[in-house]
């Protein structure tokens, strides 16, 4: 079994997501799942207030 990794990428729009997926496939990188995450107020709060 090949190693798997989770990557998180910030994106501006869905077309950008498609372009990123296309680039990965062209580089022979298998994609098993794409999940778009929308930030809710709770996640934004935690991101702003997290300790550095």
LUMDRENLO-371451 format. One line per 3 residues: their letters; for each residue x, y, z of N, C-alpha, C. Coordinates in steps of 0.1 Angstrom, whole numbers. Each point is the difference from the previous one (the first is absolute). Last residue first. Example, Ala and Ser with C-alpha at 12.3 -4.5 7.8 and 13.67 -1.06 7.14 Angstrom:
! LUMDRENLO-371451
sa> 128/-22/71/9/11/0/-8/11/8 ~ 3/-57/-1/-9/12/0/9/12/0
//
This chain:
! LUMDRENLO-371451
xxx> 4/310/194/10/-2/-10/13/-6/6 ~ -57/-1/10/13/4/5/11/-3/-11 ~ -53/11/-11/9/-11/4/14/6/4
xxx> -41/24/-16/4/0/14/10/-11/4 ~ -19/6/-45/4/13/4/7/-1/14 ~ -21/-39/-17/12/4/-8/6/13/4
xxx> -41/-14/20/11/-8/4/13/3/-7 ~ -39/21/-15/3/5/14/13/-8/5 ~ -20/-14/-41/7/13/-1/5/5/13
xxx> -27/-38/1/14/-3/-5/8/12/-3 ~ -45/6/13/7/-7/11/15/-3/-4 ~ -32/18/-32/5/10/10/8/-6/11
xxx> 1/-27/-45/-11/6/7/6/10/11 ~ 19/-21/-50/2/4/14/-13/6/6 ~ 7/-38/-39/-4/14/2/2/3/14
xxx> 21/-38/-35/-4/3/13/-3/15/1 ~ 5/-44/-37/0/14/2/-5/3/14 ~ 24/-45/-22/-11/5/9/2/15/2
xxx> 17/-47/-30/1/15/1/-12/5/8 ~ 29/-50/-10/-12/8/5/3/15/-1 ~ 29/-34/-18/-10/-9/5/-12/7/5
xxx> 44/6/-36/-9/7/9/-11/-9/4 ~ 54/-5/-21/-14/-5/1/-7/9/11 ~ 41/12/-33/-3/0/14/-15/-4/1
xxx> 29/10/-41/-2/-14/4/-2/-2/16 ~ 1/41/-28/13/-3/6/0/-15/6 ~ -39/20/-19/10/0/-11/14/-4/5
xxx> -35/4/32/-2/-11/-9/10/-1/-11 ~ 0/39/27/4/-12/8/-1/-13/-8 ~ -17/40/-19/15/0/1/5/-12/7
xxx> -47/6/-1/6/-3/-13/15/-1/0 ~ -22/16/39/-2/-15/-2/6/-4/-14 ~ 0/46/9/9/-7/9/-1/-15/-2
xxx> -31/26/-23/13/2/-6/11/-7/9 ~ -44/2/16/0/-9/-12/14/0/-6 ~ -9/30/35/1/-13/5/1/-10/-11
xxx> -7/44/-12/13/-2/5/2/-14/6 ~ -42/13/-13/8/-2/-12/15/-2/4 ~ -33/12/33/0/-14/-3/8/-3/-13
xxx> 15/42/31/-12/-5/-6/1/-14/-5 ~ 34/21/27/-9/12/-2/-14/-4/-6 ~ 36/-28/35/-3/3/-14/-10/11/-1
xxx> 38/-31/33/-9/11/-1/-3/3/-14 ~ 15/-48/22/3/11/-10/-10/11/1 ~ 20/-49/25/-10/11/1/5/11/-9
xxx> 9/-57/5/5/14/-2/-12/9/1 ~ 16/-53/14/-11/10/0/7/13/-3 ~ 17/-53/-13/1/13/8/-12/8/-2
xxx> 23/-54/-7/-11/10/-2/3/12/8 ~ 29/-46/-22/-3/10/11/-11/10/-4 ~ 0/-50/-21/8/12/-1/-4/10/11
x> -2/-56/-2/-8/12/0/9/12/0
//
